Amino acid sequence: MTVLCMGCKKKEQPEDRAATTVIVAGRQVWDVCAEHAERFGAQLADVFGSDGLEAMVESKGSVAITGTIPGYDADTARLALENSGYRIVGHVEEDTALIICGIRPAPHKVKEAEEAAIPCLDATRAGAFREAVTSGQWIGQDPLPAVAQKKTAEDVQAQVEAEEKWRLEKNRRLAESSVRWAEERREKEQQEIHRIVKQSQPPQMTEAQKIRAWAKAQGFKVSDRGVIPSAIREAYRHAHAGQESLDMDVAS
């Protein structure tokens, strides 16, 4: 919000004007526009005489202003500093004594101030700029604001390349994952097929089970456990000479 002229407000002017000058008398302070400053100056000249010396404004170096100063437009803020003896510059110079940072300061100016170790006045701090205007003391004791650095064309190109690299890497990983998933799926399917086939087949008989089954079919007395008599084993061999297996599904 722009600081308005107290004189215009008091006189109920139809159009409020921005204050460009601060008049200080003791502990009282008035913000006035250029017209009221000239009018009040003329009144003081009538009271005290007009033969006084003109005010000498000592040059104090340069000041860089960046961002929007709360309560002041750009011209008013510049005029306030020039009235205090400062020269306004767009970039940090050798004689820059202060950088004033408002809302949304320019990253490159903040970087310049940081590299040159220039004191900072944070104008976003409540009443900071107005207090400096009133007192005439421009003291930089605030930390520089943290700002996002402006991206260069190289930065943008590097970001595009990094994103493209990540996209290709992600697609590669997805492809590998799909292949690995398919292989694991096929392996599980093969294992399931083998399990089903194995369950559907009749149990395989051991040599001892085949001999006992044959012996029982031939009327021999043979126990379900223990050692099979050698005579029965010999008879089984003679009966099955040349045969690889006994075609029977009976297990003892």
C-alpha positions as CSV (number, residue, x, y, z in Angstrom):
1,M,0.0,0.0,0.0
2,T,1.4,3.4,-1.0
3,V,1.9,6.0,1.8
4,L,-0.5,8.9,1.2
5,C,0.0,12.6,1.8
6,M,-1.3,13.6,5.2
7,G,-1.9,17.1,4.0
8,C,-4.2,15.9,1.2
9,K,-6.1,13.7,3.6
10,K,-6.5,16.6,6.1
11,K,-7.8,18.9,3.4
12,E,-10.1,16.2,2.0
13,Q,-8.6,16.6,-1.4
14,P,-10.7,14.8,-4.1
15,E,-7.6,12.9,-5.2
16,D,-5.1,11.5,-2.6
17,R,-1.5,11.9,-3.6
18,A,1.5,9.7,-2.7
19,A,3.8,11.1,0.0
20,T,7.3,12.0,-1.3
21,T,8.7,13.9,1.6
22,V,8.9,13.4,5.3
23,I,8.8,16.5,7.6
24,V,10.2,15.9,11.1
25,A,9.8,18.4,14.0
26,G,10.8,17.0,17.3
27,R,9.0,13.7,17.8
28,Q,6.3,14.5,15.2
29,V,6.5,13.2,11.7
30,W,4.4,14.1,8.6
31,D,4.3,12.3,5.2
32,V,3.5,14.9,2.5
33,C,3.4,15.1,-1.2
34,A,5.7,17.5,-3.2
35,E,3.0,20.2,-3.4
36,H,2.4,20.3,0.3
37,A,6.1,20.1,1.0
38,E,6.6,23.2,-1.1
39,R,3.6,24.9,0.5
40,F,4.8,24.1,4.1
41,G,8.3,25.1,3.1
42,A,7.1,28.5,2.0
43,Q,5.2,29.0,5.2
44,L,8.4,28.2,7.2
45,A,10.3,30.6,5.0
46,D,7.7,33.3,5.9
47,V,8.1,32.6,9.6
48,F,11.9,32.3,9.7
49,G,12.9,34.3,6.7
50,S,14.1,33.1,3.3
51,D,17.7,34.1,3.7
52,G,18.8,30.8,5.2
53,L,21.3,28.5,3.7
54,E,20.0,25.8,1.4
55,A,20.1,22.3,2.9
56,M,23.3,20.5,2.0
57,V,22.8,16.9,1.1
58,E,26.0,14.9,1.6
59,S,26.6,12.2,-1.0
60,K,26.7,8.9,0.8
61,G,27.4,6.5,-2.1
62,S,24.9,4.4,-4.0
63,V,22.0,2.2,-3.0
64,A,20.5,-0.7,-5.0
65,I,16.8,-1.2,-4.7
66,T,15.2,-4.5,-5.7
67,G,11.7,-5.7,-5.3
68,T,8.5,-3.9,-4.3
69,I,8.8,-1.7,-1.2
70,P,5.6,-2.2,0.9
71,G,3.7,1.2,1.2
72,Y,5.9,3.0,-1.4
73,D,5.8,3.1,-5.1
74,A,9.1,3.0,-7.0
75,D,9.5,6.8,-7.5
76,T,8.6,7.6,-3.9
77,A,11.2,5.1,-2.6
78,R,13.9,6.5,-4.9
79,L,13.1,10.1,-3.9
80,A,13.3,9.2,-0.2
81,L,16.8,7.8,-0.7
82,E,18.0,10.6,-2.9
83,N,16.8,13.1,-0.3
84,S,19.0,11.3,2.2
85,G,22.0,11.8,-0.1
86,Y,22.2,8.4,-1.9
87,R,22.5,7.7,-5.6
88,I,20.2,4.9,-6.9
89,V,21.9,2.3,-9.1
90,G,20.6,-0.8,-10.9
91,H,23.6,-3.0,-10.1
92,V,26.1,-3.2,-7.2
93,E,29.0,-0.8,-7.7
94,E,32.2,0.0,-5.9
95,D,30.6,2.7,-3.8
96,T,27.3,0.8,-3.1
97,A,26.7,1.1,0.6
98,L,23.4,-0.7,0.9
99,I,20.9,-3.0,-0.9
100,I,17.3,-2.6,-0.1
101,C,15.2,-5.8,-0.7
102,G,11.5,-5.6,-1.0
103,I,9.0,-8.2,-2.2
104,R,10.2,-10.5,-4.9
105,P,13.8,-9.2,-5.2
106,A,15.8,-9.8,-8.4
107,P,18.0,-12.9,-7.8
108,H,21.0,-11.5,-9.7
109,K,21.0,-8.3,-7.6
110,V,20.9,-10.4,-4.4
111,K,23.7,-12.5,-5.7
112,E,25.8,-9.4,-6.5
113,A,25.3,-8.1,-3.0
114,E,26.2,-11.4,-1.5
115,E,29.4,-11.6,-3.5
116,A,30.4,-8.0,-2.6
117,A,29.3,-8.4,1.0
118,I,26.9,-5.4,0.8
119,P,24.7,-4.8,3.9
120,C,21.0,-5.4,3.4
121,L,17.9,-3.6,4.6
122,D,14.9,-5.9,4.5
123,A,12.0,-3.6,3.5
124,T,9.5,-6.4,4.0
125,R,10.1,-6.1,7.7
126,A,7.2,-4.2,9.2
127,G,7.8,-0.5,9.2
128,A,11.5,-0.9,8.4
129,F,11.6,1.4,5.3
130,R,9.4,4.1,6.9
131,E,11.5,4.1,10.0
132,A,14.6,4.6,7.9
133,V,12.9,7.5,6.0
134,T,11.8,9.1,9.3
135,S,15.1,8.8,11.1
136,G,17.3,9.3,8.1
137,Q,19.4,6.3,9.3
138,W,19.7,3.7,6.5
139,I,21.3,0.8,8.3
140,G,21.7,-2.6,6.7
141,Q,21.7,-5.3,9.3
142,D,19.3,-7.8,7.9
143,P,20.2,-11.1,6.2
144,L,19.9,-11.2,2.4
145,P,16.7,-13.0,1.3
146,A,16.8,-16.5,-0.1
147,V,15.8,-16.3,-3.7
148,A,15.6,-18.9,-6.5
149,Q,18.3,-18.3,-9.0
150,K,17.1,-17.7,-12.6
151,K,17.7,-20.6,-14.9
152,T,20.1,-20.1,-17.8
153,A,19.7,-21.8,-21.2
154,E,22.4,-24.2,-20.1
155,D,20.5,-25.1,-17.0
156,V,17.3,-25.7,-19.0
157,Q,19.1,-27.9,-21.5
158,A,20.8,-29.9,-18.7
159,Q,17.4,-30.4,-17.0
160,V,15.9,-31.6,-20.3
161,E,18.8,-34.0,-20.9
162,A,18.5,-35.3,-17.4
163,E,14.8,-35.9,-17.7
164,E,15.3,-37.7,-21.1
165,K,18.0,-39.8,-19.5
166,W,15.7,-40.8,-16.7
167,R,12.9,-41.5,-19.1
168,L,15.0,-43.9,-21.1
169,E,16.4,-45.5,-17.9
170,K,12.8,-46.0,-16.6
171,N,11.7,-47.6,-19.9
172,R,14.7,-49.9,-19.8
173,R,14.0,-51.0,-16.2
174,L,10.3,-51.5,-17.1
175,A,11.3,-53.6,-20.1
176,E,13.7,-55.7,-18.0
177,S,11.1,-56.1,-15.4
178,S,8.5,-57.3,-17.9
179,V,11.0,-59.9,-19.4
180,R,11.9,-61.1,-15.9
181,W,8.2,-61.3,-14.9
182,A,7.4,-63.3,-18.0
183,E,10.3,-65.7,-17.4
184,E,9.3,-66.2,-13.8
185,R,5.7,-66.7,-14.9
186,R,6.7,-69.4,-17.4
187,E,8.8,-71.1,-14.9
188,K,6.0,-71.2,-12.4
189,E,3.6,-72.5,-15.1
190,Q,6.1,-75.3,-16.0
191,Q,6.4,-76.3,-12.4
192,E,2.6,-76.4,-12.0
193,I,2.3,-78.6,-15.1
194,H,4.9,-81.0,-13.8
195,R,3.2,-81.2,-10.5
196,I,-0.2,-81.9,-12.1
197,V,1.3,-84.6,-14.4
198,K,3.1,-86.2,-11.6
199,Q,0.0,-86.4,-9.5
200,S,-2.0,-87.9,-12.4
201,Q,0.5,-90.8,-12.9
202,P,0.2,-94.0,-10.9
203,P,2.8,-94.5,-8.2
204,Q,6.0,-96.2,-9.4
205,M,6.7,-99.7,-7.7
206,T,10.0,-100.6,-6.3
207,E,11.8,-103.9,-7.2
208,A,10.8,-105.4,-3.8
209,Q,7.1,-104.3,-4.4
210,K,7.1,-105.9,-7.8
211,I,8.5,-109.2,-6.5
212,R,6.0,-109.3,-3.6
213,A,3.1,-108.6,-6.0
214,W,4.2,-111.3,-8.4
215,A,4.8,-113.8,-5.5
216,K,1.3,-113.2,-4.1
217,A,-0.3,-113.6,-7.6
218,Q,1.6,-116.9,-7.9
219,G,0.3,-118.2,-4.6
220,F,3.6,-117.8,-2.7
221,K,3.4,-116.7,0.9
222,V,5.5,-113.6,1.4
223,S,5.3,-110.9,4.1
224,D,4.6,-107.3,3.3
225,R,7.8,-106.3,5.1
226,G,11.2,-107.7,5.8
227,V,13.6,-109.7,3.7
228,I,12.2,-111.5,0.6
229,P,13.4,-115.1,0.5
230,S,16.1,-115.7,-2.1
231,A,14.1,-118.6,-3.6
232,I,11.2,-116.3,-4.4
233,R,13.6,-113.7,-5.9
234,E,15.2,-116.4,-8.1
235,A,11.9,-117.6,-9.3
236,Y,10.8,-114.0,-10.1
237,R,14.0,-113.6,-12.2
238,H,13.5,-116.8,-14.1
239,A,9.8,-115.9,-14.7
240,H,10.7,-112.4,-16.0
241,A,13.9,-113.1,-17.9
242,G,14.1,-110.5,-20.7
243,Q,11.4,-108.3,-19.3
244,E,12.3,-104.8,-18.0
245,S,9.4,-104.4,-15.6
246,L,6.4,-106.2,-14.2
247,D,3.2,-104.8,-15.7
248,M,1.2,-104.5,-12.4
249,D,-0.4,-101.6,-10.6
250,V,-0.6,-103.4,-7.2
251,A,1.7,-102.3,-4.4
252,S,2.2,-104.3,-1.2
